[in-house]
Amino acid sequence: MARLLQDPSKLLPSEWYTANKMQRASTESQKSRSECMIAESWRLVDEIEKTTQKTQSDVNKKLEQRREEIKFWKQELDNKLAQIVHETEILLTFKNRLERALEGCKEPLVVAQKCLLYRQRRVGIDLVHDEVEQQLLKEVEVLQGIIALLERTLEQTNEQIRRNRSAKYDLDMDLKDKFTALTIDDYCASLTNDTPHIVYADNAMKPEGNFVSPEDWIDFTNINVEKADKQRNNSLALKALIDGILSQIANDMRKQYEMVNNAFRNRVEEVKDAKHKLETLLAMVMDETASQEKNIAALKKAITDKEAPVKVAQTRLEARNHRPNVELCYDTVHSSLMSEVQEITKNIQRQDALAQAQTELKGLSRRQLSLEEEIKVKENTLYIDEVLCMQMRESVCINNY
């Protein structure tokens, strides 16, 4: 009856104790798991902290190494840039020397060509392919060869300057990039966990741009450095070449200049000597002409002086032809008069000496004219060589460039 009256929804005391015991056991189990979890969490947090610190420290070390590496290559690039700029500036001065040397060759060439042109005005026998002309032609050939050499060297220098500037441009660009990279890495190195305004960068892990390997990075800069070194060495070799060329052309120009001048001096002396000898001959001819003119005058006078005796003889004969009768005798007087007239007449008619003398006088006159013309030829040659050419050549100045 009592069991029938009991509420079926109520639990038994044993069940209550069991339930409480289970609650305690479950709570203690949960607490134990929670404590283990907390302990594990602290261990994990401590491990993560240590790992994070170690990783961050390792990153900081690598970042510092990278900064030092960039600084090293930046310094290397700075050095190469300074060297290539210095060499380019020096090469520009060498270019200026070449340009001045090229300009300095123009006047001697014009002078040599003018001398050849002036000497075409020589006339007669003096228009000869002499030593002076040979040396002048050689001088023109030497100067034209020097000008061609300088032009080629100037082109080579301009090309080397262009290559130097190309190497400088590559160094500049590389330095600019390294300066930017170093600035960025300096900024990164300055960041700490306490730096304000640091934020999450969700896209940081997404690669942007074309990444290169460290080896390619080093190779790229090495190529720029090697290119700069190569162009610097080429510039040094070219400078030595230009120095040698400028020294050699100055020597060649001076040597040929003196060869021409010596040939001119020798030729002028030869022409002066020839002119002096011609003038001596002219004086002799003129003296001989004067003597021959006196001779002709004497011959003519001698002929004239015979006119009176022949007149006397002929008058006597004419008078004796009028003797009367037997007195018209062919006596010794008559025969002597006849002989005298014939002799004097014959002598007067013999003008061979006078004609020969006159012929010789004409020959002397022709010789005088020929000598005077030849002296004028020599004077013309001396004027061309000594006045026009040699005085013009005095203005030529051959410098060391």
MOKALIN-V757175 format. One record per backbone hydrogen bond with DSSP energy under -1.0 kcal/mol. CO is the residue of the C=O (numbers start at 1). NH is the residue of the N-H. E is the energy in kcal/mol with one decimal. If there is no record, write none. Layout:
co:CO nh:NH e:E
co:CO nh:NH e:E
This chain:
co:1 nh:5 e:-1.2
co:7 nh:10 e:-1.2
co:12 nh:16 e:-2.0
co:13 nh:17 e:-2.8
co:14 nh:18 e:-2.5
co:15 nh:19 e:-2.8
co:16 nh:20 e:-2.7
co:17 nh:21 e:-2.6
co:18 nh:22 e:-2.4
co:19 nh:23 e:-2.5
co:20 nh:24 e:-2.7
co:21 nh:25 e:-2.8
co:22 nh:26 e:-3.5
co:23 nh:27 e:-3.0
co:24 nh:28 e:-3.4
co:25 nh:29 e:-2.5
co:26 nh:30 e:-3.0
co:27 nh:31 e:-3.6
co:28 nh:32 e:-2.6
co:29 nh:33 e:-2.8
co:30 nh:34 e:-2.9
co:31 nh:35 e:-3.1
co:32 nh:36 e:-2.6
co:33 nh:37 e:-2.8
co:34 nh:38 e:-3.1
co:35 nh:39 e:-3.0
co:36 nh:40 e:-3.2
co:37 nh:41 e:-3.1
co:38 nh:42 e:-3.2
co:39 nh:43 e:-2.5
co:40 nh:44 e:-3.4
co:41 nh:45 e:-3.8
co:42 nh:46 e:-2.9
co:43 nh:47 e:-2.8
co:44 nh:48 e:-3.6
co:45 nh:49 e:-3.0
co:46 nh:50 e:-2.6
co:47 nh:51 e:-3.2
co:48 nh:52 e:-3.7
co:49 nh:53 e:-3.2
co:50 nh:54 e:-3.0
co:51 nh:55 e:-3.4
co:52 nh:56 e:-3.4
co:53 nh:57 e:-2.9
co:54 nh:58 e:-2.8
co:55 nh:59 e:-2.9
co:56 nh:60 e:-2.9
co:57 nh:61 e:-2.5
co:58 nh:62 e:-2.8
co:59 nh:63 e:-3.1
co:60 nh:64 e:-2.5
co:61 nh:65 e:-2.8
co:62 nh:66 e:-2.8
co:63 nh:67 e:-2.5
co:64 nh:68 e:-2.4
co:65 nh:69 e:-2.6
co:66 nh:70 e:-2.9
co:67 nh:71 e:-2.7
co:68 nh:72 e:-2.5
co:69 nh:73 e:-2.5
co:70 nh:74 e:-2.9
co:71 nh:75 e:-2.7
co:72 nh:76 e:-2.4
co:73 nh:77 e:-2.8
co:74 nh:78 e:-2.6
co:75 nh:79 e:-2.5
co:76 nh:80 e:-2.4
co:77 nh:81 e:-2.8
co:78 nh:82 e:-2.6
co:79 nh:83 e:-2.4
co:80 nh:84 e:-2.8
co:81 nh:85 e:-2.5
co:82 nh:86 e:-2.3
co:83 nh:87 e:-2.7
co:84 nh:88 e:-2.2
co:85 nh:89 e:-2.4
co:86 nh:90 e:-2.3
co:87 nh:91 e:-2.7
co:88 nh:92 e:-2.0
co:89 nh:93 e:-1.4
co:90 nh:94 e:-2.0
co:91 nh:95 e:-2.4
co:92 nh:96 e:-2.1
co:93 nh:97 e:-2.1
co:94 nh:98 e:-2.4
co:95 nh:99 e:-2.5
co:96 nh:100 e:-2.5
co:97 nh:101 e:-2.5
co:98 nh:102 e:-2.7
co:99 nh:103 e:-2.4
co:100 nh:104 e:-2.4
co:103 nh:106 e:-1.0
co:105 nh:109 e:-1.7
co:106 nh:110 e:-2.6
co:107 nh:111 e:-2.9
co:108 nh:112 e:-2.5
co:109 nh:113 e:-2.5
co:110 nh:114 e:-2.6
co:111 nh:115 e:-2.5
co:112 nh:116 e:-2.1
co:113 nh:117 e:-2.1
co:114 nh:118 e:-3.5
co:115 nh:119 e:-2.4
co:117 nh:120 e:-1.0
co:118 nh:121 e:-2.1
co:119 nh:122 e:-1.1
co:123 nh:126 e:-1.5
co:124 nh:127 e:-1.6
co:126 nh:128 e:-2.4
co:128 nh:130 e:-2.0
co:130 nh:134 e:-2.1
co:131 nh:135 e:-2.6
co:132 nh:136 e:-2.6
co:133 nh:137 e:-2.6
co:134 nh:138 e:-2.0
co:135 nh:139 e:-2.4
co:136 nh:140 e:-2.6
co:137 nh:141 e:-2.3
co:138 nh:142 e:-3.0
co:139 nh:143 e:-2.9
co:140 nh:144 e:-2.6
co:141 nh:145 e:-2.2
co:142 nh:146 e:-2.5
co:143 nh:147 e:-2.8
co:144 nh:148 e:-2.2
co:145 nh:149 e:-2.3
co:146 nh:150 e:-2.9
co:147 nh:151 e:-2.4
co:148 nh:152 e:-2.3
co:149 nh:153 e:-2.6
co:150 nh:154 e:-2.6
co:151 nh:155 e:-2.2
co:152 nh:156 e:-2.4
co:153 nh:157 e:-2.4
co:154 nh:158 e:-2.6
co:155 nh:159 e:-2.3
co:156 nh:160 e:-2.2
co:157 nh:161 e:-2.6
co:158 nh:162 e:-2.2
co:159 nh:163 e:-2.2
co:160 nh:164 e:-2.7
co:161 nh:165 e:-2.5
co:162 nh:166 e:-2.0
co:163 nh:167 e:-2.6
co:164 nh:168 e:-2.6
co:165 nh:169 e:-2.4
co:166 nh:170 e:-2.2
co:167 nh:171 e:-2.3
co:168 nh:172 e:-3.0
co:169 nh:173 e:-2.6
co:170 nh:174 e:-2.5
co:171 nh:175 e:-3.0
co:172 nh:176 e:-2.7
co:173 nh:177 e:-2.4
co:174 nh:178 e:-2.5
co:175 nh:179 e:-2.8
co:176 nh:180 e:-2.2
co:177 nh:181 e:-2.9
co:178 nh:182 e:-3.0
co:179 nh:183 e:-2.3
co:180 nh:184 e:-2.5
co:181 nh:185 e:-2.9
co:182 nh:186 e:-2.7
co:183 nh:187 e:-2.1
co:184 nh:188 e:-2.6
co:185 nh:189 e:-2.7
co:186 nh:190 e:-1.3
co:192 nh:195 e:-1.4
co:201 nh:204 e:-1.8
co:203 nh:206 e:-1.2
co:213 nh:217 e:-2.4
co:214 nh:218 e:-2.4
co:215 nh:219 e:-2.7
co:216 nh:220 e:-2.5
co:217 nh:221 e:-1.6
co:218 nh:222 e:-2.8
co:219 nh:223 e:-2.6
co:220 nh:224 e:-1.7
co:221 nh:225 e:-2.6
co:222 nh:226 e:-3.2
co:223 nh:227 e:-2.5
co:224 nh:228 e:-2.1
co:225 nh:229 e:-2.7
co:226 nh:230 e:-2.7
co:227 nh:231 e:-2.5
co:228 nh:232 e:-2.4
co:229 nh:233 e:-2.7
co:230 nh:234 e:-2.5
co:231 nh:235 e:-2.2
co:232 nh:236 e:-2.3
co:233 nh:237 e:-2.4
co:234 nh:238 e:-2.5
co:235 nh:239 e:-2.6
co:236 nh:240 e:-2.0
co:237 nh:241 e:-2.2
co:238 nh:242 e:-2.9
co:239 nh:243 e:-2.7
co:240 nh:244 e:-2.2
co:241 nh:245 e:-2.6
co:242 nh:246 e:-3.0
co:243 nh:247 e:-2.2
co:244 nh:248 e:-2.5
co:245 nh:249 e:-3.0
co:246 nh:250 e:-1.6
co:247 nh:251 e:-1.9
co:248 nh:252 e:-2.9
co:249 nh:253 e:-2.8
co:250 nh:254 e:-2.4
co:251 nh:255 e:-2.7
co:252 nh:256 e:-2.5
co:253 nh:257 e:-2.6
co:254 nh:258 e:-2.5
co:255 nh:259 e:-2.1
co:256 nh:260 e:-2.5
co:257 nh:261 e:-2.3
co:258 nh:262 e:-2.9
co:259 nh:263 e:-2.2
co:260 nh:264 e:-2.6
co:261 nh:265 e:-2.9
co:262 nh:266 e:-2.9
co:263 nh:267 e:-2.5
co:264 nh:268 e:-3.0
co:265 nh:269 e:-2.3
co:266 nh:270 e:-2.4
co:267 nh:271 e:-2.9
co:268 nh:272 e:-2.9
co:269 nh:273 e:-2.6
co:270 nh:274 e:-2.7
co:271 nh:275 e:-3.1
co:272 nh:276 e:-2.8
co:273 nh:277 e:-2.4
co:274 nh:278 e:-2.5
co:275 nh:279 e:-2.7
co:276 nh:280 e:-2.2
co:277 nh:281 e:-2.6
co:278 nh:282 e:-2.9
co:279 nh:283 e:-2.4
co:280 nh:284 e:-2.2
co:281 nh:285 e:-2.8
co:282 nh:286 e:-2.9
co:283 nh:287 e:-2.5
co:284 nh:288 e:-2.8
co:285 nh:289 e:-3.0
co:286 nh:290 e:-2.3
co:287 nh:291 e:-2.2
co:288 nh:292 e:-2.9
co:289 nh:293 e:-2.7
co:290 nh:294 e:-2.1
co:291 nh:295 e:-2.4
co:292 nh:296 e:-2.9
co:293 nh:297 e:-2.4
co:294 nh:298 e:-2.5
co:295 nh:299 e:-2.6
co:296 nh:300 e:-2.9
co:297 nh:301 e:-2.3
co:298 nh:302 e:-2.6
co:299 nh:303 e:-2.2
co:300 nh:304 e:-2.6
co:301 nh:305 e:-3.1
co:303 nh:306 e:-1.0
co:304 nh:307 e:-1.7
co:306 nh:310 e:-1.5
co:307 nh:311 e:-1.9
co:308 nh:312 e:-2.7
co:309 nh:313 e:-2.6
co:310 nh:314 e:-2.8
co:311 nh:315 e:-2.8
co:312 nh:316 e:-2.6
co:313 nh:317 e:-2.5
co:314 nh:318 e:-2.7
co:315 nh:319 e:-2.7
co:316 nh:320 e:-2.7
co:317 nh:321 e:-1.5
co:319 nh:322 e:-1.5
co:320 nh:323 e:-1.4
co:324 nh:327 e:-2.4
co:325 nh:328 e:-1.8
co:327 nh:329 e:-3.2
co:329 nh:331 e:-2.2
co:331 nh:335 e:-2.5
co:332 nh:336 e:-2.4
co:333 nh:337 e:-3.0
co:334 nh:338 e:-2.8
co:335 nh:339 e:-2.4
co:336 nh:340 e:-2.8
co:337 nh:341 e:-3.0
co:338 nh:342 e:-2.6
co:339 nh:343 e:-2.8
co:340 nh:344 e:-3.1
co:341 nh:345 e:-3.0
co:342 nh:346 e:-2.6
co:343 nh:347 e:-2.6
co:344 nh:348 e:-2.9
co:345 nh:349 e:-2.5
co:346 nh:350 e:-1.1
co:349 nh:351 e:-1.3
co:351 nh:355 e:-3.0
co:352 nh:356 e:-3.1
co:353 nh:357 e:-2.5
co:354 nh:358 e:-2.8
co:355 nh:359 e:-2.6
co:356 nh:360 e:-2.8
co:357 nh:361 e:-2.2
co:358 nh:362 e:-2.3
co:359 nh:363 e:-2.5
co:360 nh:364 e:-2.7
co:361 nh:365 e:-2.3
co:362 nh:366 e:-2.7
co:363 nh:367 e:-2.6
co:364 nh:368 e:-2.5
co:365 nh:369 e:-2.5
co:366 nh:370 e:-2.7
co:367 nh:371 e:-2.8
co:368 nh:372 e:-2.7
co:369 nh:373 e:-2.6
co:370 nh:374 e:-2.6
co:371 nh:375 e:-2.6
co:372 nh:376 e:-2.1
co:373 nh:377 e:-2.2
co:374 nh:378 e:-2.3
co:375 nh:379 e:-2.8
co:376 nh:380 e:-2.7
co:377 nh:381 e:-2.4
co:378 nh:382 e:-3.0
co:379 nh:383 e:-2.4
co:380 nh:384 e:-2.3
co:381 nh:385 e:-3.1
co:382 nh:386 e:-2.9
co:383 nh:388 e:-2.6
co:384 nh:389 e:-2.7
co:385 nh:390 e:-2.3
co:389 nh:393 e:-2.4
co:390 nh:394 e:-1.0
co:392 nh:395 e:-1.3
co:393 nh:396 e:-1.4
